[in-house]
Structure formats: C-alpha cells, structure tokens
C-alpha cells in the first residue's frame, strides 16, 4: 500500500521546534512508541477526533511519502492501516503546512486544499 502523501498533526509548539531543525524525530508519543505516527488524508478527521478533541492551535503537515525509507503501513487496533515511519523525517519531505480550525463542539474542519 502506498499513498503519495501522508499527514502529521502537531501542536503549533511542536511545529515551531520542527522548523528549527533539518530533521523531525517525532512527538513525545512517537518517541515512546518507537515510530512517527502519520495518517492518510481520509483518516485525518478520525485521528483528530480521537486524539486531539478540544485542542486548539493545531497544524497539519502534508508530507511526500516518496523516498521515505523505513515507512511501513501497519494495521491498527480498529482495523485501519496507518503509515508509520521507523526513522527520522527529513524536513525536505514536508510539502505544505495547514492550520486546523476547531469547532465549538470540539470537532474539526479540515482546510479545503489539504
């Protein structure tokens, strides 16, 4: 399985740290789990609602999955297949950055051009 683009959800603070480096080693959760968690585009809303509900100041990174060594597509507990990167991410693979709008009910609206 391969998608041309994968997506990473970060807080603005995490994103600022990433901008000051050539490589991204992951969030605290990623480091604990031993890989960087990503989502496919059609999984973003589910991931946001499950792990980021009511959080504000979130960013989505659109990443080219081409040339990502150690990218594995793995089955989650709920039966979906998610992309996981078992190495650091070269920030050159980050194509775009989007701000996520949180609604009052805690759900999210993705940017149209994401």
C-alpha positions, 0 to 999 in steps of 0.5 A: 500500500502506498499513498503519495502523501501522508499527514502529521498533526502537531501542536503549533509548539511542536511545529515551531521546534520542527522548523528549527531543525533539518530533521523531525524525530517525532512527538513525545508519543512517537518517541515512546512508541518507537515510530512517527505516527502519520495518517492518510488524508481520509483518516485525518478527521478520525485521528483528530477526533480521537486524539486531539478533541478540544485542542486548539492551535493545531497544524497539519503537515502534508508530507511526500511519502516518496523516498521515505525509507523505513515507512511501513503501513501497519494495521491498527487496533480498529482495523485501519492501516496507518503509515508509520515511519521507523526513522527520522523525517527529513524536513525536505519531505514536508510539502505544505503546512495547514492550520486546523480550525476547531469547532465549538463542539470540539470537532474539526474542519479540515482546510479545503486544499489539504 
